[in-house]
Structure formats: C-alpha cells, structure tokens
Amino acid sequence: MWHQLNIPQLKLHCANGLCNRPRFFRFSDGERSIRVGAESKLTYFTYICSNCQITQKLFSLYVKLQGQEEQSTAGLCFKFGEFPVYGPPTPTRLLRLFGRDREIFLKGRQCENHGLGIGAFVYYRRVVENHKNDIFNEIIKVAQKIAPEMVKTLEAAKNENQFSKALESVKNAIPQALLINGHNPLTLLHSALSEGLHAQTDEQCLELAHDVRVILAELAERLGQALKDEAELKQAVSRLQRT
C-alpha cells in the first residue's frame, strides 16, 4: 500500500524575460509515492513555471510517515535545499549592471540571506568597486539626456582611480531623476562602503550590506526608468512630427 505526497502549486518569482514577475509553478517531475511501513524517503521535486514553461525550481526533500497504521496519512517533510537558491528575487536591471560579476553579487545575496554579514558586505563592495566605471557610464547616459551640464564632472569622476575619491567628487553632480529621497545614491554608497570591516560586528556588516543592496537596486531601477522615459519622449515627438 502506498501514499502519494501532496504537490500543491506554488507562487514563485519567475526570472525569465517572458515573465519577470510572480507566477504559479506546478509539479513537473519527481518520485511522490511512499510505501506504508517505510521509515523514510529521499526525493527530488521539480516544479516548472506554468506561464513560460521554461523556468524550473528543484527541491530536495526528506519525507517520513508518522504512525504505522495503514490508514494513517500523517507525516513529516523536511526540505534540504532548493535550486535556484532561496531568496527574494534580484532585479534583472541590477544584475545586468554587473555583467560578468553577477555571480559574485549573487554570492553576496546568498550570504545576506543566511545572515553572514561580513561575507555579504565584502562581496557587494567588491562588485561595486569592480564596476565603478559601468555605474558612472549609466549615470552619464542619463545626464547627457537631461542634465548635460553635469557630464564633465561625471566623466572626471569616472577617470579617478581611487574609488572613494570618485564617489566623493560627485556628491553634488547627479541628475535630479536619480536622487533617492532627495539624496545622491553615490554619496549614500560611499558612506556605507567606506566603513571599515574591522571596526564592525557581523550584525553591523549585515545591516550595511542590506542597505548597499537596496540603494543599488533603487539606483538601477531609476537609471532604467530615466532612459525609458527619454526613449518614449523621443518616439512621441517623432510620431507627432510625422502627422
């Protein structure tokens, strides 16, 4: 006599470009039967996005029945892990900003999910420092469209070899559309990333890492939105000129 495990649909974030939002995932593959009288079972469940039919989620499970009676349906289920790893979705725009180092950023995200503050902070700082020029290039693109008077200052900061000096030099030179609650995001990043690791506890590093990630995500969103708004404006003007 066998029991079958319940396999409810799950609402998860689908990172595929066709979705990029929460979607329902449904069971696709895995051994879901457990024999009555068996002590336990190790199994894997594969779920697939019901919308794009591409994104998959793999769960590793330990299942144990409670009670040896044939009619008993009680049991315990323990999740060893899942792939892709657990955690809130990371914005695609943010990962695109870091290009080849996106995996380093995701390692920092995993450390943050597990409460490893020092590890998360080190990974985030490394990625930001490695991609200083990429961040400035994106800001310069926006400045060229809406604040051309700031381009010269931003170009000079980009060419500054010392990371802290580069961020410090542009504290008053950033397009209004990129300000976060009225603050320059680069100044906020400089304030967080300039903190010395040796002077901070792991809990303090975890808090700083969280703040750095939030500011980076918001900056990436504002960069994308500013360029999108400009592109839409150009298209509107072009269409109206033809009428």
C-alpha positions, 0 to 999 in steps of 0.5 A: 500500500502506498501514499502519494505526497501532496504537490500543491502549486506554488507562487514563485518569482519567475526570472525569465524575460517572458515573465519577470514577475510572480507566477504559479509553478506546478509539479513537473517531475519527481518520485511522490509515492511512499510505501506504508511501513517505510521509515523514510524517503529521499526525493527530488521535486521539480516544479516548472513555471506554468506561464513560460514553461521554461523556468524550473525550481528543484527541491530536495526533500526528506519525507517520513510517515508518522504512525504505522497504521495503514490508514494513517496519512500523517507525516513529516517533510523536511526540505534540504535545499532548493535550486535556484537558491532561496531568496527574494528575487534580484532585479534583472536591471541590477544584475545586468549592471554587473555583467560578468560579476553577477555571480559574485553579487549573487554570492553576496545575496546568498550570504545576506540571506543566511545572515553572514554579514561580513561575507555579504558586505565584502562581496557587494563592495567588491562588485561595486568597486569592480564596476565603478566605471559601468555605474558612472557610464549609466549615470552619464547616459542619463545626464547627457539626456537631461542634465548635460551640464553635469557630464564633465564632472561625471566623466572626471569622476569616472577617470579617478582611480581611487574609488572613494575619491570618485564617489566623493567628487560627485556628491553634488553632480547627479541628475535630479531623476536619480536622487533617492529621497532627495539624496545622491545614491553615490554619496549614500554608497560611499558612506556605507562602503567606506566603513571599515570591516574591522571596526564592525560586528557581523550584525553591523556588516549585515545591516550595511550590506542590506542597505548597499543592496537596496540603494543599488537596486533603487539606483538601477531601477531609476537609471532604467526608468530615466532612459525609458522615459527619454526613449518614449519622449523621443518616439512621441515627438517623432510620431507627432512630427510625422502627422 
